[in-house]
Amino acid sequence: MARIACKAYLKAMSPWNIVSAFKKTGVFPLNKQAIPDVQLMPCEAFRDEIPVL
């Protein structure tokens, strides 16, 4: 099992995959529109009594 998991881990941690993840999230190069503002709002459990506008 460890051999299979290690192969999958090494494949997933390739330089191309890591760079691709940074691009997708908008971290590098910086893209402030990569994630819509609606998805950055806190969930209901963490909101105060006054709703977030």
mmCIF file of the N, C-alpha and C atoms, coordinates in Angstrom:
data_MODEL
# 
_entry.id   MODEL 
# 
loop_
_atom_site.group_PDB 
_atom_site.id 
_atom_site.type_symbol 
_atom_site.label_atom_id 
_atom_site.label_alt_id 
_atom_site.label_comp_id 
_atom_site.label_asym_id 
_atom_site.label_entity_id 
_atom_site.label_seq_id 
_atom_site.pdbx_PDB_ins_code 
_atom_site.Cartn_x 
_atom_site.Cartn_y 
_atom_site.Cartn_z 
_atom_site.occupancy 
_atom_site.B_iso_or_equiv 
_atom_site.pdbx_formal_charge 
_atom_site.auth_seq_id 
_atom_site.auth_comp_id 
_atom_site.auth_asym_id 
_atom_site.auth_atom_id 
_atom_site.pdbx_PDB_model_num 
ATOM 1   N N  . MET A 1 1  ? 0.822   -1.190 0.000   1.00 0.00 ? 1  MET A N  1 
ATOM 2   C CA . MET A 1 1  ? 0.000   0.000  0.000   1.00 0.00 ? 1  MET A CA 1 
ATOM 3   C C  . MET A 1 1  ? 0.872   1.264  0.000   1.00 0.00 ? 1  MET A C  1 
ATOM 4   N N  . ALA A 1 2  ? 1.933   1.241  0.807   1.00 0.00 ? 2  ALA A N  1 
ATOM 5   C CA . ALA A 1 2  ? 2.812   2.404  0.876   1.00 0.00 ? 2  ALA A CA 1 
ATOM 6   C C  . ALA A 1 2  ? 3.472   2.680  -0.474  1.00 0.00 ? 2  ALA A C  1 
ATOM 7   N N  . ARG A 1 3  ? 3.829   1.644  -1.203  1.00 0.00 ? 3  ARG A N  1 
ATOM 8   C CA . ARG A 1 3  ? 4.453   1.818  -2.514  1.00 0.00 ? 3  ARG A CA 1 
ATOM 9   C C  . ARG A 1 3  ? 3.493   2.525  -3.474  1.00 0.00 ? 3  ARG A C  1 
ATOM 10  N N  . ILE A 1 4  ? 2.227   2.119  -3.453  1.00 0.00 ? 4  ILE A N  1 
ATOM 11  C CA . ILE A 1 4  ? 1.220   2.733  -4.333  1.00 0.00 ? 4  ILE A CA 1 
ATOM 12  C C  . ILE A 1 4  ? 0.995   4.187  -3.932  1.00 0.00 ? 4  ILE A C  1 
ATOM 13  N N  . ALA A 1 5  ? 0.859   4.432  -2.633  1.00 0.00 ? 5  ALA A N  1 
ATOM 14  C CA . ALA A 1 5  ? 0.627   5.794  -2.147  1.00 0.00 ? 5  ALA A CA 1 
ATOM 15  C C  . ALA A 1 5  ? 1.811   6.700  -2.477  1.00 0.00 ? 5  ALA A C  1 
ATOM 16  N N  . CYS A 1 6  ? 3.013   6.184  -2.345  1.00 0.00 ? 6  CYS A N  1 
ATOM 17  C CA . CYS A 1 6  ? 4.212   6.971  -2.628  1.00 0.00 ? 6  CYS A CA 1 
ATOM 18  C C  . CYS A 1 6  ? 4.265   7.360  -4.107  1.00 0.00 ? 6  CYS A C  1 
ATOM 19  N N  . LYS A 1 7  ? 3.925   6.447  -4.991  1.00 0.00 ? 7  LYS A N  1 
ATOM 20  C CA . LYS A 1 7  ? 3.921   6.750  -6.423  1.00 0.00 ? 7  LYS A CA 1 
ATOM 21  C C  . LYS A 1 7  ? 2.908   7.848  -6.735  1.00 0.00 ? 7  LYS A C  1 
ATOM 22  N N  . ALA A 1 8  ? 1.717   7.738  -6.158  1.00 0.00 ? 8  ALA A N  1 
ATOM 23  C CA . ALA A 1 8  ? 0.671   8.745  -6.394  1.00 0.00 ? 8  ALA A CA 1 
ATOM 24  C C  . ALA A 1 8  ? 1.102   10.102 -5.842  1.00 0.00 ? 8  ALA A C  1 
ATOM 25  N N  . TYR A 1 9  ? 1.693   10.109 -4.662  1.00 0.00 ? 9  TYR A N  1 
ATOM 26  C CA . TYR A 1 9  ? 2.154   11.353 -4.041  1.00 0.00 ? 9  TYR A CA 1 
ATOM 27  C C  . TYR A 1 9  ? 3.217   12.023 -4.900  1.00 0.00 ? 9  TYR A C  1 
ATOM 28  N N  . LEU A 1 10 ? 4.200   11.263 -5.343  1.00 0.00 ? 10 LEU A N  1 
ATOM 29  C CA . LEU A 1 10 ? 5.266   11.834 -6.160  1.00 0.00 ? 10 LEU A CA 1 
ATOM 30  C C  . LEU A 1 10 ? 4.745   12.352 -7.494  1.00 0.00 ? 10 LEU A C  1 
ATOM 31  N N  . LYS A 1 11 ? 3.751   11.683 -8.048  1.00 0.00 ? 11 LYS A N  1 
ATOM 32  C CA . LYS A 1 11 ? 3.160   12.141 -9.305  1.00 0.00 ? 11 LYS A CA 1 
ATOM 33  C C  . LYS A 1 11 ? 2.386   13.448 -9.089  1.00 0.00 ? 11 LYS A C  1 
ATOM 34  N N  . ALA A 1 12 ? 1.670   13.527 -7.981  1.00 0.00 ? 12 ALA A N  1 
ATOM 35  C CA . ALA A 1 12 ? 0.866   14.718 -7.682  1.00 0.00 ? 12 ALA A CA 1 
ATOM 36  C C  . ALA A 1 12 ? 1.738   15.916 -7.332  1.00 0.00 ? 12 ALA A C  1 
ATOM 37  N N  . MET A 1 13 ? 2.897   15.690 -6.761  1.00 0.00 ? 13 MET A N  1 
ATOM 38  C CA . MET A 1 13 ? 3.773   16.774 -6.334  1.00 0.00 ? 13 MET A CA 1 
ATOM 39  C C  . MET A 1 13 ? 4.784   17.171 -7.405  1.00 0.00 ? 13 MET A C  1 
ATOM 40  N N  . SER A 1 14 ? 4.429   17.019 -8.650  1.00 0.00 ? 14 SER A N  1 
ATOM 41  C CA . SER A 1 14 ? 5.319   17.411 -9.737  1.00 0.00 ? 14 SER A CA 1 
ATOM 42  C C  . SER A 1 14 ? 5.392   18.940 -9.819  1.00 0.00 ? 14 SER A C  1 
ATOM 43  N N  . PRO A 1 15 ? 6.497   19.473 -10.295 1.00 0.00 ? 15 PRO A N  1 
ATOM 44  C CA . PRO A 1 15 ? 6.620   20.935 -10.436 1.00 0.00 ? 15 PRO A CA 1 
ATOM 45  C C  . PRO A 1 15 ? 5.486   21.529 -11.276 1.00 0.00 ? 15 PRO A C  1 
ATOM 46  N N  . TRP A 1 16 ? 5.094   20.854 -12.343 1.00 0.00 ? 16 TRP A N  1 
ATOM 47  C CA . TRP A 1 16 ? 4.008   21.366 -13.190 1.00 0.00 ? 16 TRP A CA 1 
ATOM 48  C C  . TRP A 1 16 ? 2.715   21.463 -12.395 1.00 0.00 ? 16 TRP A C  1 
ATOM 49  N N  . ASN A 1 17 ? 2.415   20.453 -11.590 1.00 0.00 ? 17 ASN A N  1 
ATOM 50  C CA . ASN A 1 17 ? 1.194   20.439 -10.797 1.00 0.00 ? 17 ASN A CA 1 
ATOM 51  C C  . ASN A 1 17 ? 1.202   21.549 -9.746  1.00 0.00 ? 17 ASN A C  1 
ATOM 52  N N  . ILE A 1 18 ? 2.331   21.763 -9.119  1.00 0.00 ? 18 ILE A N  1 
ATOM 53  C CA . ILE A 1 18 ? 2.433   22.797 -8.090  1.00 0.00 ? 18 ILE A CA 1 
ATOM 54  C C  . ILE A 1 18 ? 2.254   24.185 -8.700  1.00 0.00 ? 18 ILE A C  1 
ATOM 55  N N  . VAL A 1 19 ? 2.938   24.466 -9.799  1.00 0.00 ? 19 VAL A N  1 
ATOM 56  C CA . VAL A 1 19 ? 2.801   25.755 -10.478 1.00 0.00 ? 19 VAL A CA 1 
ATOM 57  C C  . VAL A 1 19 ? 1.367   25.950 -10.965 1.00 0.00 ? 19 VAL A C  1 
ATOM 58  N N  . SER A 1 20 ? 0.767   24.892 -11.472 1.00 0.00 ? 20 SER A N  1 
ATOM 59  C CA . SER A 1 20 ? -0.610  24.956 -11.945 1.00 0.00 ? 20 SER A CA 1 
ATOM 60  C C  . SER A 1 20 ? -1.567  25.326 -10.816 1.00 0.00 ? 20 SER A C  1 
ATOM 61  N N  . ALA A 1 21 ? -1.338  24.805 -9.633  1.00 0.00 ? 21 ALA A N  1 
ATOM 62  C CA . ALA A 1 21 ? -2.192  25.118 -8.482  1.00 0.00 ? 21 ALA A CA 1 
ATOM 63  C C  . ALA A 1 21 ? -2.071  26.587 -8.105  1.00 0.00 ? 21 ALA A C  1 
ATOM 64  N N  . PHE A 1 22 ? -0.854  27.136 -8.132  1.00 0.00 ? 22 PHE A N  1 
ATOM 65  C CA . PHE A 1 22 ? -0.671  28.550 -7.823  1.00 0.00 ? 22 PHE A CA 1 
ATOM 66  C C  . PHE A 1 22 ? -1.372  29.423 -8.863  1.00 0.00 ? 22 PHE A C  1 
ATOM 67  N N  . LYS A 1 23 ? -1.307  29.038 -10.131 1.00 0.00 ? 23 LYS A N  1 
ATOM 68  C CA . LYS A 1 23 ? -1.973  29.813 -11.184 1.00 0.00 ? 23 LYS A CA 1 
ATOM 69  C C  . LYS A 1 23 ? -3.489  29.749 -11.020 1.00 0.00 ? 23 LYS A C  1 
ATOM 70  N N  . LYS A 1 24 ? -4.033  28.582 -10.712 1.00 0.00 ? 24 LYS A N  1 
ATOM 71  C CA . LYS A 1 24 ? -5.482  28.403 -10.589 1.00 0.00 ? 24 LYS A CA 1 
ATOM 72  C C  . LYS A 1 24 ? -6.065  29.254 -9.466  1.00 0.00 ? 24 LYS A C  1 
ATOM 73  N N  . THR A 1 25 ? -5.343  29.364 -8.359  1.00 0.00 ? 25 THR A N  1 
ATOM 74  C CA . THR A 1 25 ? -5.838  30.140 -7.231  1.00 0.00 ? 25 THR A CA 1 
ATOM 75  C C  . THR A 1 25 ? -5.574  31.628 -7.377  1.00 0.00 ? 25 THR A C  1 
ATOM 76  N N  . GLY A 1 26 ? -4.798  32.014 -8.376  1.00 0.00 ? 26 GLY A N  1 
ATOM 77  C CA . GLY A 1 26 ? -4.509  33.423 -8.606  1.00 0.00 ? 26 GLY A CA 1 
ATOM 78  C C  . GLY A 1 26 ? -3.376  33.951 -7.755  1.00 0.00 ? 26 GLY A C  1 
ATOM 79  N N  . VAL A 1 27 ? -2.634  33.076 -7.090  1.00 0.00 ? 27 VAL A N  1 
ATOM 80  C CA . VAL A 1 27 ? -1.524  33.514 -6.244  1.00 0.00 ? 27 VAL A CA 1 
ATOM 81  C C  . VAL A 1 27 ? -0.359  34.010 -7.097  1.00 0.00 ? 27 VAL A C  1 
ATOM 82  N N  . PHE A 1 28 ? -0.012  33.264 -8.132  1.00 0.00 ? 28 PHE A N  1 
ATOM 83  C CA . PHE A 1 28 ? 1.092   33.669 -9.001  1.00 0.00 ? 28 PHE A CA 1 
ATOM 84  C C  . PHE A 1 28 ? 0.798   33.273 -10.434 1.00 0.00 ? 28 PHE A C  1 
ATOM 85  N N  . PRO A 1 29 ? 0.852   34.149 -11.375 1.00 0.00 ? 29 PRO A N  1 
ATOM 86  C CA . PRO A 1 29 ? 0.913   35.588 -11.173 1.00 0.00 ? 29 PRO A CA 1 
ATOM 87  C C  . PRO A 1 29 ? -0.378  36.073 -10.504 1.00 0.00 ? 29 PRO A C  1 
ATOM 88  N N  . LEU A 1 30 ? -0.283  37.146 -9.732  1.00 0.00 ? 30 LEU A N  1 
ATOM 89  C CA . LEU A 1 30 ? -1.405  37.615 -8.935  1.00 0.00 ? 30 LEU A CA 1 
ATOM 90  C C  . LEU A 1 30 ? -2.611  37.942 -9.805  1.00 0.00 ? 30 LEU A C  1 
ATOM 91  N N  . ASN A 1 31 ? -3.733  37.322 -9.488  1.00 0.00 ? 31 ASN A N  1 
ATOM 92  C CA . ASN A 1 31 ? -4.989  37.552 -10.191 1.00 0.00 ? 31 ASN A CA 1 
ATOM 93  C C  . ASN A 1 31 ? -6.084  37.668 -9.139  1.00 0.00 ? 31 ASN A C  1 
ATOM 94  N N  . LYS A 1 32 ? -6.460  38.892 -8.805  1.00 0.00 ? 32 LYS A N  1 
ATOM 95  C CA . LYS A 1 32 ? -7.445  39.117 -7.742  1.00 0.00 ? 32 LYS A CA 1 
ATOM 96  C C  . LYS A 1 32 ? -8.853  38.676 -8.145  1.00 0.00 ? 32 LYS A C  1 
ATOM 97  N N  . GLN A 1 33 ? -9.093  38.412 -9.419  1.00 0.00 ? 33 GLN A N  1 
ATOM 98  C CA . GLN A 1 33 ? -10.403 37.960 -9.872  1.00 0.00 ? 33 GLN A CA 1 
ATOM 99  C C  . GLN A 1 33 ? -10.479 36.433 -9.994  1.00 0.00 ? 33 GLN A C  1 
ATOM 100 N N  . ALA A 1 34 ? -9.454  35.714 -9.605  1.00 0.00 ? 34 ALA A N  1 
ATOM 101 C CA . ALA A 1 34 ? -9.432  34.253 -9.748  1.00 0.00 ? 34 ALA A CA 1 
ATOM 102 C C  . ALA A 1 34 ? -10.516 33.582 -8.906  1.00 0.00 ? 34 ALA A C  1 
ATOM 103 N N  . ILE A 1 35 ? -10.794 34.145 -7.730  1.00 0.00 ? 35 ILE A N  1 
ATOM 104 C CA . ILE A 1 35 ? -11.822 33.595 -6.842  1.00 0.00 ? 35 ILE A CA 1 
ATOM 105 C C  . ILE A 1 35 ? -12.862 34.687 -6.610  1.00 0.00 ? 35 ILE A C  1 
ATOM 106 N N  . PRO A 1 36 ? -14.130 34.432 -6.974  1.00 0.00 ? 36 PRO A N  1 
ATOM 107 C CA . PRO A 1 36 ? -15.170 35.447 -6.805  1.00 0.00 ? 36 PRO A CA 1 
ATOM 108 C C  . PRO A 1 36 ? -15.349 35.846 -5.333  1.00 0.00 ? 36 PRO A C  1 
ATOM 109 N N  . ASP A 1 37 ? -15.712 37.115 -5.097  1.00 0.00 ? 37 ASP A N  1 
ATOM 110 C CA . ASP A 1 37 ? -15.913 37.613 -3.740  1.00 0.00 ? 37 ASP A CA 1 
ATOM 111 C C  . ASP A 1 37 ? -16.950 36.803 -2.972  1.00 0.00 ? 37 ASP A C  1 
ATOM 112 N N  . VAL A 1 38 ? -17.954 36.316 -3.658  1.00 0.00 ? 38 VAL A N  1 
ATOM 113 C CA . VAL A 1 38 ? -19.016 35.531 -3.007  1.00 0.00 ? 38 VAL A CA 1 
ATOM 114 C C  . VAL A 1 38 ? -18.433 34.292 -2.325  1.00 0.00 ? 38 VAL A C  1 
ATOM 115 N N  . GLN A 1 39 ? -17.425 33.676 -2.929  1.00 0.00 ? 39 GLN A N  1 
ATOM 116 C CA . GLN A 1 39 ? -16.820 32.478 -2.345  1.00 0.00 ? 39 GLN A CA 1 
ATOM 117 C C  . GLN A 1 39 ? -15.909 32.801 -1.165  1.00 0.00 ? 39 GLN A C  1 
ATOM 118 N N  . LEU A 1 40 ? -15.560 34.062 -0.976  1.00 0.00 ? 40 LEU A N  1 
ATOM 119 C CA . LEU A 1 40 ? -14.691 34.446 0.118   1.00 0.00 ? 40 LEU A CA 1 
ATOM 120 C C  . LEU A 1 40 ? -15.456 34.879 1.364   1.00 0.00 ? 40 LEU A C  1 
ATOM 121 N N  . MET A 1 41 ? -16.773 34.939 1.290   1.00 0.00 ? 41 MET A N  1 
ATOM 122 C CA . MET A 1 41 ? -17.585 35.325 2.442   1.00 0.00 ? 41 MET A CA 1 
ATOM 123 C C  . MET A 1 41 ? -17.563 34.217 3.492   1.00 0.00 ? 41 MET A C  1 
ATOM 124 N N  . PRO A 1 42 ? -17.583 34.597 4.778   1.00 0.00 ? 42 PRO A N  1 
ATOM 125 C CA . PRO A 1 42 ? -17.607 33.567 5.828   1.00 0.00 ? 42 PRO A CA 1 
ATOM 126 C C  . PRO A 1 42 ? -18.927 32.809 5.814   1.00 0.00 ? 42 PRO A C  1 
ATOM 127 N N  . CYS A 1 43 ? -18.874 31.574 6.267   1.00 0.00 ? 43 CYS A N  1 
ATOM 128 C CA . CYS A 1 43 ? -20.099 30.785 6.311   1.00 0.00 ? 43 CYS A CA 1 
ATOM 129 C C  . CYS A 1 43 ? -21.000 31.310 7.424   1.00 0.00 ? 43 CYS A C  1 
ATOM 130 N N  . GLU A 1 44 ? -22.256 30.916 7.425   1.00 0.00 ? 44 GLU A N  1 
ATOM 131 C CA . GLU A 1 44 ? -23.238 31.393 8.395   1.00 0.00 ? 44 GLU A CA 1 
ATOM 132 C C  . GLU A 1 44 ? -22.792 31.165 9.839   1.00 0.00 ? 44 GLU A C  1 
ATOM 133 N N  . ALA A 1 45 ? -22.115 30.075 10.112  1.00 0.00 ? 45 ALA A N  1 
ATOM 134 C CA . ALA A 1 45 ? -21.709 29.746 11.480  1.00 0.00 ? 45 ALA A CA 1 
ATOM 135 C C  . ALA A 1 45 ? -20.726 30.753 12.052  1.00 0.00 ? 45 ALA A C  1 
ATOM 136 N N  . PHE A 1 46 ? -19.985 31.449 11.217  1.00 0.00 ? 46 PHE A N  1 
ATOM 137 C CA . PHE A 1 46 ? -18.975 32.387 11.684  1.00 0.00 ? 46 PHE A CA 1 
ATOM 138 C C  . PHE A 1 46 ? -19.394 33.845 11.560  1.00 0.00 ? 46 PHE A C  1 
ATOM 139 N N  . ARG A 1 47 ? -20.619 34.095 11.159  1.00 0.00 ? 47 ARG A N  1 
ATOM 140 C CA . ARG A 1 47 ? -21.085 35.476 11.009  1.00 0.00 ? 47 ARG A CA 1 
ATOM 141 C C  . ARG A 1 47 ? -21.605 36.015 12.338  1.00 0.00 ? 47 ARG A C  1 
ATOM 142 N N  . ASP A 1 48 ? -21.536 37.342 12.490  1.00 0.00 ? 48 ASP A N  1 
ATOM 143 C CA . ASP A 1 48 ? -22.124 38.016 13.631  1.00 0.00 ? 48 ASP A CA 1 
ATOM 144 C C  . ASP A 1 48 ? -23.620 38.119 13.418  1.00 0.00 ? 48 ASP A C  1 
ATOM 145 N N  . GLU A 1 49 ? -24.282 38.790 14.309  1.00 0.00 ? 49 GLU A N  1 
ATOM 146 C CA . GLU A 1 49 ? -25.733 38.977 14.179  1.00 0.00 ? 49 GLU A CA 1 
ATOM 147 C C  . GLU A 1 49 ? -26.065 39.803 12.943  1.00 0.00 ? 49 GLU A C  1 
ATOM 148 N N  . ILE A 1 50 ? -25.170 40.738 12.585  1.00 0.00 ? 50 ILE A N  1 
ATOM 149 C CA . ILE A 1 50 ? -25.400 41.581 11.415  1.00 0.00 ? 50 ILE A CA 1 
ATOM 150 C C  . ILE A 1 50 ? -24.869 40.860 10.189  1.00 0.00 ? 50 ILE A C  1 
ATOM 151 N N  . PRO A 1 51 ? -25.696 40.651 9.170   1.00 0.00 ? 51 PRO A N  1 
ATOM 152 C CA . PRO A 1 51 ? -25.229 39.943 7.962   1.00 0.00 ? 51 PRO A CA 1 
ATOM 153 C C  . PRO A 1 51 ? -24.098 40.692 7.246   1.00 0.00 ? 51 PRO A C  1 
ATOM 154 N N  . VAL A 1 52 ? -23.243 39.951 6.588   1.00 0.00 ? 52 VAL A N  1 
ATOM 155 C CA . VAL A 1 52 ? -22.164 40.538 5.796   1.00 0.00 ? 52 VAL A CA 1 
ATOM 156 C C  . VAL A 1 52 ? -22.743 41.094 4.508   1.00 0.00 ? 52 VAL A C  1 
ATOM 157 N N  . LEU A 1 53 ? -22.395 42.319 4.182   1.00 0.00 ? 53 LEU A N  1 
ATOM 158 C CA . LEU A 1 53 ? -22.892 42.931 2.940   1.00 0.00 ? 53 LEU A CA 1 
ATOM 159 C C  . LEU A 1 53 ? -21.895 42.755 1.843   1.00 0.00 ? 53 LEU A C  1 
# 
